[in-house]
Amino acid sequence: MASPIIQLRNVSKFYDSGSVRVTALSSINLEMNSGDFVTVMGPSGGGKTTLLNCMGGLDLPDEGEITLNGRLISKMTDDELTRLRRRKIGFVFQFFNLLPTLTVRENVELPLLLSHAPGKAIKRIQTLLDYVGLGNRLESFPAELSGGEMQRVAIARSFVHQPHLILADEPTGNLDSENGIRILELLRQACRDFNTTVVVVTHNPEAAQYGNRHFEIKDGRLVNDSATQTA
Protein backbone atom coordinates (compact mmCIF):
# COMPACT_ATOMS: atom_id res chain seq x y z
CA MET A 1 0.00 0.00 0.00
CA ALA A 2 1.32 3.45 -0.97
CA SER A 3 2.30 5.79 1.82
CA PRO A 4 0.08 8.84 2.45
CA ILE A 5 1.13 12.06 0.79
CA ILE A 6 0.54 14.07 3.95
CA GLN A 7 0.17 13.00 7.58
CA LEU A 8 -0.66 15.00 10.71
CA ARG A 9 0.02 13.36 14.06
CA ASN A 10 -1.30 14.95 17.27
CA VAL A 11 -0.97 18.44 15.79
CA SER A 12 -1.87 21.33 18.09
CA LYS A 13 -1.49 25.07 17.66
CA PHE A 14 -1.91 27.75 20.32
CA TYR A 15 -2.08 31.55 20.31
CA ASP A 16 -1.73 33.88 23.26
CA SER A 17 -4.34 36.62 23.58
CA GLY A 18 -3.22 38.70 26.52
CA SER A 19 -3.16 36.35 29.49
CA VAL A 20 -5.41 33.80 27.74
CA ARG A 21 -4.11 30.90 25.66
CA VAL A 22 -6.34 30.17 22.68
CA THR A 23 -6.31 26.68 21.18
CA ALA A 24 -6.50 26.99 17.39
CA LEU A 25 -5.86 23.27 16.72
CA SER A 26 -6.19 20.45 19.23
CA SER A 27 -4.55 17.04 18.66
CA ILE A 28 -5.36 16.75 14.96
CA ASN A 29 -4.69 13.34 13.42
CA LEU A 30 -5.32 12.70 9.74
CA GLU A 31 -3.67 11.45 6.58
CA MET A 32 -4.37 11.91 2.88
CA ASN A 33 -3.37 9.98 -0.24
CA SER A 34 -2.52 10.99 -3.81
CA GLY A 35 -5.68 11.93 -5.68
CA ASP A 36 -7.76 12.65 -2.57
CA PHE A 37 -10.06 15.65 -2.85
CA VAL A 38 -10.55 16.60 0.79
CA THR A 39 -12.95 19.26 2.05
CA VAL A 40 -12.77 20.77 5.53
CA MET A 41 -15.83 22.67 6.72
CA GLY A 42 -16.37 24.69 9.83
CA PRO A 43 -17.39 28.08 11.21
CA SER A 44 -15.20 31.16 11.18
CA GLY A 45 -12.58 30.88 13.91
CA GLY A 46 -12.92 27.11 14.06
CA GLY A 47 -9.37 26.39 12.92
CA LYS A 48 -9.76 25.83 9.16
CA THR A 49 -7.21 28.36 7.96
CA THR A 50 -4.76 27.51 10.75
CA LEU A 51 -4.94 23.87 9.69
CA LEU A 52 -4.28 24.81 6.07
CA ASN A 53 -1.39 27.10 7.01
CA CYS A 54 0.27 24.33 9.04
CA MET A 55 -0.16 21.83 6.21
CA GLY A 56 1.41 24.30 3.77
CA GLY A 57 4.35 25.22 5.99
CA LEU A 58 3.12 28.81 6.33
CA ASP A 59 2.87 28.20 10.07
CA LEU A 60 4.30 25.53 12.35
CA PRO A 61 2.46 23.48 14.99
CA ASP A 62 3.35 23.90 18.63
CA GLU A 63 2.86 20.18 19.21
CA GLY A 64 2.84 17.14 16.96
CA GLU A 65 4.33 16.35 13.55
CA ILE A 66 3.44 16.94 9.91
CA THR A 67 5.05 14.96 7.09
CA LEU A 68 4.70 15.62 3.36
CA ASN A 69 5.71 12.76 1.08
CA GLY A 70 7.76 11.30 3.92
CA ARG A 71 9.55 14.55 4.84
CA LEU A 72 9.03 16.03 8.29
CA ILE A 73 7.99 19.59 7.47
CA SER A 74 7.07 20.59 11.02
CA LYS A 75 10.80 20.71 11.91
CA MET A 76 12.11 22.45 8.79
CA THR A 77 13.89 25.78 8.76
CA ASP A 78 12.34 28.83 7.05
CA ASP A 79 14.59 28.36 4.01
CA GLU A 80 13.67 24.68 3.72
CA LEU A 81 9.97 25.50 4.00
CA THR A 82 10.28 28.17 1.31
CA ARG A 83 11.89 25.70 -1.11
CA LEU A 84 9.26 23.08 -0.26
CA ARG A 85 6.38 25.45 -1.00
CA ARG A 86 7.96 26.51 -4.29
CA ARG A 87 8.32 22.94 -5.52
CA LYS A 88 5.78 20.68 -3.83
CA ILE A 89 2.76 22.76 -2.73
CA GLY A 90 0.30 24.90 -4.69
CA PHE A 91 -2.02 27.51 -3.17
CA VAL A 92 -5.41 28.86 -4.26
CA PHE A 93 -6.76 31.84 -2.31
CA GLN A 94 -10.17 33.42 -1.90
CA PHE A 95 -9.04 36.72 -3.44
CA PHE A 96 -7.00 35.13 -6.27
CA ASN A 97 -3.66 36.84 -5.37
CA LEU A 98 -2.77 37.55 -8.98
CA LEU A 99 -0.21 40.28 -9.59
CA PRO A 100 -2.04 43.06 -11.46
CA THR A 101 1.00 44.23 -13.46
CA LEU A 102 1.65 40.74 -14.88
CA THR A 103 -0.23 39.10 -17.73
CA VAL A 104 -2.10 35.82 -17.33
CA ARG A 105 0.88 33.96 -18.78
CA GLU A 106 3.32 35.72 -16.45
CA ASN A 107 1.18 35.06 -13.38
CA VAL A 108 1.04 31.34 -14.16
CA GLU A 109 4.77 31.25 -14.94
CA LEU A 110 5.76 32.91 -11.66
CA PRO A 111 6.18 29.71 -9.55
CA LEU A 112 8.52 28.31 -12.21
CA LEU A 113 10.61 31.46 -12.19
CA LEU A 114 10.86 31.36 -8.41
CA SER A 115 11.98 27.72 -8.66
CA HIS A 116 14.51 28.61 -11.40
CA ALA A 117 12.79 26.29 -13.87
CA PRO A 118 11.60 28.63 -16.66
CA GLY A 119 12.88 26.35 -19.43
CA LYS A 120 9.81 24.13 -19.07
CA ALA A 121 7.41 27.03 -18.83
CA ILE A 122 5.97 27.84 -22.26
CA LYS A 123 4.39 24.52 -23.21
CA ARG A 124 3.18 23.74 -19.69
CA ILE A 125 1.58 27.17 -19.26
CA GLN A 126 -0.26 26.90 -22.56
CA THR A 127 -1.45 23.38 -21.69
CA LEU A 128 -2.76 24.43 -18.29
CA LEU A 129 -4.48 27.56 -19.56
CA ASP A 130 -6.14 25.47 -22.28
CA TYR A 131 -7.16 23.05 -19.52
CA VAL A 132 -8.91 25.78 -17.50
CA GLY A 133 -10.50 27.28 -20.62
CA LEU A 134 -8.33 30.39 -20.90
CA GLY A 135 -5.84 29.41 -23.57
CA ASN A 136 -6.73 32.51 -25.60
CA ARG A 137 -6.11 34.96 -22.74
CA LEU A 138 -2.35 34.58 -22.22
CA GLU A 139 -1.58 38.26 -22.72
CA SER A 140 -4.59 39.63 -20.82
CA PHE A 141 -4.15 41.35 -17.47
CA PRO A 142 -6.13 40.39 -14.32
CA ALA A 143 -8.20 43.61 -14.52
CA GLU A 144 -9.54 42.41 -17.88
CA LEU A 145 -10.88 39.15 -16.41
CA SER A 146 -13.99 38.25 -14.46
CA GLY A 147 -13.72 36.86 -10.92
CA GLY A 148 -14.29 33.32 -12.14
CA GLU A 149 -11.63 33.73 -14.82
CA MET A 150 -9.12 35.09 -12.31
CA GLN A 151 -9.70 32.07 -10.07
CA ARG A 152 -9.15 29.73 -13.02
CA VAL A 153 -5.82 31.49 -13.67
CA ALA A 154 -4.97 30.98 -9.99
CA ILE A 155 -5.76 27.27 -10.32
CA ALA A 156 -3.53 26.97 -13.39
CA ARG A 157 -0.76 28.72 -11.45
CA SER A 158 -1.16 26.34 -8.51
CA PHE A 159 -0.63 23.30 -10.76
CA VAL A 160 2.15 24.68 -12.98
CA HIS A 161 5.06 23.28 -10.92
CA GLN A 162 3.38 19.85 -10.62
CA PRO A 163 3.01 19.90 -6.82
CA HIS A 164 2.10 16.97 -4.58
CA LEU A 165 -0.45 19.05 -2.68
CA ILE A 166 -2.90 21.86 -3.53
CA LEU A 167 -4.33 23.91 -0.64
CA ALA A 168 -7.39 26.04 -1.41
CA ASP A 169 -8.61 28.54 1.20
CA GLU A 170 -12.28 29.42 0.52
CA PRO A 171 -11.70 29.33 -3.27
CA THR A 172 -15.37 30.11 -4.01
CA GLY A 173 -15.84 32.70 -1.26
CA ASN A 174 -15.48 35.69 -3.58
CA LEU A 175 -17.57 34.27 -6.44
CA ASP A 176 -21.25 33.98 -7.28
CA SER A 177 -22.81 30.54 -6.94
CA GLU A 178 -22.56 29.64 -10.65
CA ASN A 179 -18.85 30.45 -10.89
CA GLY A 180 -18.27 28.82 -7.51
CA ILE A 181 -19.65 25.54 -8.84
CA ARG A 182 -17.44 25.79 -11.93
CA ILE A 183 -14.36 26.30 -9.77
CA LEU A 184 -15.17 23.31 -7.53
CA GLU A 185 -15.81 21.10 -10.54
CA LEU A 186 -12.53 22.24 -12.10
CA LEU A 187 -10.58 21.53 -8.91
CA ARG A 188 -12.18 18.09 -8.59
CA GLN A 189 -11.43 17.21 -12.21
CA ALA A 190 -7.83 18.47 -11.96
CA CYS A 191 -7.38 16.44 -8.79
CA ARG A 192 -8.33 13.31 -10.74
CA ASP A 193 -6.47 14.12 -13.95
CA PHE A 194 -3.18 15.08 -12.26
CA ASN A 195 -3.49 12.66 -9.30
CA THR A 196 -2.75 15.54 -6.95
CA THR A 197 -4.05 15.78 -3.40
CA VAL A 198 -6.38 18.77 -3.09
CA VAL A 199 -7.57 20.21 0.24
CA VAL A 200 -10.35 22.81 0.23
CA VAL A 201 -11.46 24.65 3.37
CA THR A 202 -14.91 26.19 3.28
CA HIS A 203 -17.84 27.30 5.41
CA ASN A 204 -20.26 26.32 2.62
CA PRO A 205 -21.98 22.91 3.07
CA GLU A 206 -22.63 22.63 -0.69
CA ALA A 207 -18.95 23.18 -1.48
CA ALA A 208 -17.98 20.61 1.15
CA GLN A 209 -19.88 17.89 -0.72
CA TYR A 210 -17.49 18.05 -3.67
CA GLY A 211 -14.76 16.15 -1.82
CA ASN A 212 -14.40 12.40 -1.83
CA ARG A 213 -13.46 12.87 1.84
CA HIS A 214 -15.01 15.39 4.16
CA PHE A 215 -13.99 16.68 7.58
CA GLU A 216 -15.69 19.08 9.93
CA ILE A 217 -13.68 21.15 12.36
CA LYS A 218 -14.98 23.07 15.35
CA ASP A 219 -13.03 24.81 18.10
CA GLY A 220 -9.82 23.35 16.70
CA ARG A 221 -11.02 19.73 16.81
CA LEU A 222 -12.02 17.38 14.02
CA VAL A 223 -15.57 16.37 14.87
CA ASN A 224 -16.39 14.38 11.74
CA ASP A 225 -14.47 12.33 9.16
CA SER A 226 -16.51 10.78 6.40
CA ALA A 227 -16.31 9.68 2.81
CA THR A 228 -18.78 11.46 0.53
CA GLN A 229 -20.38 10.17 -2.61
CA THR A 230 -20.08 12.85 -5.26
CA ALA A 231 -22.14 13.05 -8.41
PAZA-352330 format. One line per field, with one value per residue (C-alpha): residue in three letters; x, z, y. Coordinates in Angstrom, 1 decimal, decimal comma. Each point is the difference from the previous one (the first is absolute). Layout:
// residues N
residu: c(ALA / ...)
u: c(X / ...)
w: c(Z / ...)
v: c(Y / ...)
This chain:
// residues 231
residu: c(MET / ALA / SER / PRO / ILE / ILE / GLN / LEU / ARG / ASN / VAL / SER / LYS / PHE / TYR / ASP / SER / GLY / SER / VAL / ARG / VAL / THR / ALA / LEU / SER / SER / ILE / ASN / LEU / GLU / MET / ASN / SER / GLY / ASP / PHE / VAL / THR / VAL / MET / GLY / PRO / SER / GLY / GLY / GLY / LYS / THR / THR / LEU / LEU / ASN / CYS / MET / GLY / GLY / LEU / ASP / LEU / PRO / ASP / GLU / GLY / GLU / ILE / THR / LEU / ASN / GLY / ARG / LEU / ILE / SER / LYS / MET / THR / ASP / ASP / GLU / LEU / THR / ARG / LEU / ARG / ARG / ARG / LYS / ILE / GLY / PHE / VAL / PHE / GLN / PHE / PHE / ASN / LEU / LEU / PRO / THR / LEU / THR / VAL / ARG / GLU / ASN / VAL / GLU / LEU / PRO / LEU / LEU / LEU / SER / HIS / ALA / PRO / GLY / LYS / ALA / ILE / LYS / ARG / ILE / GLN / THR / LEU / LEU / ASP / TYR / VAL / GLY / LEU / GLY / ASN / ARG / LEU / GLU / SER / PHE / PRO / ALA / GLU / LEU / SER / GLY / GLY / GLU / MET / GLN / ARG / VAL / ALA / ILE / ALA / ARG / SER / PHE / VAL / HIS / GLN / PRO / HIS / LEU / ILE / LEU / ALA / ASP / GLU / PRO / THR / GLY / ASN / LEU / ASP / SER / GLU / ASN / GLY / ILE / ARG / ILE / LEU / GLU / LEU / LEU / ARG / GLN / ALA / CYS / ARG / ASP / PHE / ASN / THR / THR / VAL / VAL / VAL / VAL / THR / HIS / ASN / PRO / GLU / ALA / ALA / GLN / TYR / GLY / ASN / ARG / HIS / PHE / GLU / ILE / LYS / ASP / GLY / ARG / LEU / VAL / ASN / ASP / SER / ALA / THR / GLN / THR / ALA)
u: c(0,0 / 1,3 / 1,0 / -2,2 / 1,0 / -0,6 / -0,3 / -0,9 / 0,7 / -1,3 / 0,3 / -0,9 / 0,4 / -0,4 / -0,2 / 0,4 / -2,6 / 1,1 / 0,0 / -2,2 / 1,3 / -2,2 / 0,0 / -0,2 / 0,6 / -0,3 / 1,7 / -0,9 / 0,7 / -0,6 / 1,6 / -0,7 / 1,0 / 0,9 / -3,2 / -2,1 / -2,3 / -0,5 / -2,3 / 0,1 / -3,0 / -0,6 / -1,0 / 2,2 / 2,6 / -0,3 / 3,5 / -0,4 / 2,6 / 2,4 / -0,1 / 0,6 / 2,9 / 1,7 / -0,5 / 1,6 / 2,9 / -1,2 / -0,2 / 1,4 / -1,8 / 0,9 / -0,5 / -0,1 / 1,5 / -0,9 / 1,7 / -0,4 / 1,0 / 2,1 / 1,7 / -0,5 / -1,0 / -0,9 / 3,7 / 1,3 / 1,8 / -1,6 / 2,3 / -0,9 / -3,7 / 0,3 / 1,6 / -2,6 / -2,9 / 1,6 / 0,3 / -2,5 / -3,0 / -2,5 / -2,3 / -3,4 / -1,4 / -3,4 / 1,2 / 2,0 / 3,3 / 0,9 / 2,6 / -1,8 / 3,0 / 0,7 / -1,9 / -1,9 / 3,0 / 2,4 / -2,1 / -0,2 / 3,8 / 1,0 / 0,4 / 2,3 / 2,1 / 0,3 / 1,1 / 2,5 / -1,7 / -1,2 / 1,3 / -3,1 / -2,4 / -1,4 / -1,6 / -1,2 / -1,6 / -1,9 / -1,2 / -1,3 / -1,7 / -1,6 / -1,1 / -1,7 / -1,6 / 2,2 / 2,5 / -0,9 / 0,6 / 3,8 / 0,7 / -3,0 / 0,4 / -1,9 / -2,1 / -1,3 / -1,4 / -3,1 / 0,3 / -0,6 / 2,7 / 2,5 / -0,6 / 0,5 / 3,4 / 0,8 / -0,8 / 2,3 / 2,7 / -0,4 / 0,6 / 2,8 / 2,9 / -1,7 / -0,4 / -0,9 / -2,6 / -2,4 / -1,4 / -3,1 / -1,2 / -3,7 / 0,6 / -3,7 / -0,4 / 0,3 / -2,1 / -3,6 / -1,6 / 0,2 / 3,7 / 0,6 / -1,4 / 2,3 / 3,0 / -0,8 / -0,6 / 3,3 / 1,9 / -1,6 / 0,8 / 3,6 / 0,4 / -0,9 / 1,8 / 3,3 / -0,3 / 0,8 / -1,4 / -2,3 / -1,2 / -2,8 / -1,1 / -3,4 / -2,9 / -2,5 / -1,7 / -0,6 / 3,7 / 0,9 / -1,9 / 2,4 / 2,7 / 0,4 / 0,9 / -1,5 / 1,0 / -1,7 / 2,0 / -1,3 / 2,0 / 3,2 / -1,2 / -1,0 / -3,6 / -0,8 / 1,9 / -2,0 / 0,2 / -2,5 / -1,6 / 0,3 / -2,0)
w: c(0,0 / -1,0 / 2,8 / 0,7 / -1,7 / 3,2 / 3,6 / 3,1 / 3,4 / 3,2 / -1,5 / 2,3 / -0,4 / 2,6 / 0,0 / 3,0 / 0,3 / 2,9 / 3,0 / -1,8 / -2,0 / -3,0 / -1,5 / -3,8 / -0,7 / 2,5 / -0,5 / -3,7 / -1,6 / -3,7 / -3,1 / -3,7 / -3,1 / -3,6 / -1,9 / 3,1 / -0,2 / 3,6 / 1,2 / 3,5 / 1,2 / 3,1 / 1,4 / 0,0 / 2,7 / 0,2 / -1,2 / -3,7 / -1,2 / 2,7 / -1,0 / -3,6 / 0,9 / 2,0 / -2,8 / -2,4 / 2,2 / 0,3 / 3,8 / 2,2 / 2,7 / 3,6 / 0,6 / -2,2 / -3,4 / -3,7 / -2,8 / -3,7 / -2,3 / 2,8 / 0,9 / 3,5 / -0,8 / 3,5 / 0,9 / -3,1 / 0,0 / -1,7 / -3,1 / -0,3 / 0,3 / -2,7 / -2,4 / 0,8 / -0,7 / -3,3 / -1,2 / 1,7 / 1,1 / -2,0 / 1,5 / -1,1 / 2,0 / 0,4 / -1,5 / -2,9 / 0,9 / -3,6 / -0,6 / -1,9 / -2,0 / -1,4 / -2,8 / 0,4 / -1,5 / 2,4 / 3,0 / -0,8 / -0,7 / 3,2 / 2,2 / -2,7 / 0,0 / 3,8 / -0,3 / -2,7 / -2,5 / -2,8 / -2,7 / 0,3 / 0,3 / -3,5 / -0,9 / 3,5 / 0,4 / -3,3 / 0,9 / 3,4 / -1,3 / -2,7 / 2,8 / 2,0 / -3,1 / -0,3 / -2,7 / -2,0 / 2,9 / 0,5 / -0,5 / 1,9 / 3,3 / 3,2 / -0,2 / -3,4 / 1,5 / 1,9 / 3,6 / -1,2 / -2,7 / 2,5 / 2,2 / -2,9 / -0,7 / 3,7 / -0,3 / -3,1 / 1,9 / 3,0 / -2,3 / -2,2 / 2,1 / 0,3 / 3,8 / 2,2 / 1,9 / -0,8 / 2,9 / -0,8 / 2,6 / -0,7 / -3,8 / -0,7 / 2,7 / -2,3 / -2,8 / -0,9 / 0,4 / -3,8 / -0,2 / 3,4 / -1,3 / -3,1 / 2,1 / 2,3 / -3,0 / -1,6 / 3,2 / 0,3 / -3,6 / 0,2 / 3,2 / -1,9 / -3,2 / 1,6 / 3,0 / 2,3 / 3,6 / 0,3 / 3,3 / 0,0 / 3,2 / -0,1 / 2,1 / -2,8 / 0,5 / -3,8 / -0,8 / 2,6 / -1,8 / -3,0 / 1,9 / 0,0 / 3,6 / 2,4 / 3,4 / 2,3 / 2,5 / 3,0 / 2,7 / -1,4 / 0,1 / -2,8 / 0,9 / -3,2 / -2,5 / -2,8 / -3,6 / -2,3 / -3,1 / -2,7 / -3,1)
v: c(0,0 / 3,4 / 2,4 / 3,0 / 3,3 / 2,0 / -1,1 / 2,0 / -1,6 / 1,6 / 3,4 / 2,9 / 3,8 / 2,7 / 3,7 / 2,4 / 2,7 / 2,1 / -2,3 / -2,6 / -2,9 / -0,7 / -3,5 / 0,3 / -3,7 / -2,9 / -3,4 / -0,2 / -3,5 / -0,6 / -1,2 / 0,4 / -1,9 / 1,0 / 0,9 / 0,8 / 3,0 / 0,9 / 2,7 / 1,5 / 1,9 / 2,0 / 3,4 / 3,1 / -0,3 / -3,8 / -0,7 / -0,6 / 2,6 / -0,9 / -3,6 / 0,9 / 2,3 / -2,8 / -2,5 / 2,5 / 0,9 / 3,6 / -0,6 / -2,7 / -2,0 / 0,4 / -3,7 / -3,1 / -0,8 / 0,6 / -1,9 / 0,6 / -2,8 / -1,5 / 3,2 / 1,5 / 3,6 / 1,0 / 0,1 / 1,7 / 3,4 / 3,0 / -0,4 / -3,7 / 0,8 / 2,7 / -2,5 / -2,6 / 2,4 / 1,0 / -3,6 / -2,2 / 2,1 / 2,1 / 2,6 / 1,4 / 2,9 / 1,6 / 3,3 / -1,6 / 1,7 / 0,8 / 2,7 / 2,8 / 1,1 / -3,5 / -1,6 / -3,3 / -1,8 / 1,7 / -0,6 / -3,8 / 0,0 / 1,6 / -3,2 / -1,4 / 3,2 / -0,1 / -3,7 / 0,9 / -2,3 / 2,3 / -2,3 / -2,2 / 2,9 / 0,8 / -3,3 / -0,8 / 3,5 / -0,3 / -3,5 / 1,0 / 3,2 / -2,1 / -2,5 / 2,8 / 1,5 / 3,1 / -1,0 / 3,1 / 2,5 / -0,4 / 3,7 / 1,3 / 1,7 / -0,9 / 3,2 / -1,2 / -3,2 / -0,9 / -1,4 / -3,6 / 0,4 / 1,4 / -3,0 / -2,4 / 1,8 / -0,5 / -3,7 / -0,3 / 1,7 / -2,4 / -3,0 / 1,4 / -1,4 / -3,4 / 0,0 / -2,9 / 2,1 / 2,8 / 2,0 / 2,1 / 2,5 / 0,9 / -0,1 / 0,8 / 2,6 / 3,0 / -1,4 / -0,3 / -3,5 / -0,9 / 0,9 / -1,7 / -3,3 / 0,3 / 0,5 / -3,0 / -2,2 / 1,1 / -0,7 / -3,4 / -0,9 / 1,3 / -2,1 / -3,1 / 0,8 / 1,0 / -2,4 / 2,8 / 0,3 / 3,0 / 1,4 / 2,6 / 1,9 / 1,5 / 1,1 / -1,0 / -3,4 / -0,3 / 0,6 / -2,6 / -2,7 / 0,1 / -1,9 / -3,7 / 0,5 / 2,5 / 1,3 / 2,4 / 2,1 / 1,9 / 1,7 / -1,5 / -3,6 / -2,3 / -1,0 / -2,0 / -2,1 / -1,5 / -1,1 / 1,8 / -1,3 / 2,7 / 0,2)
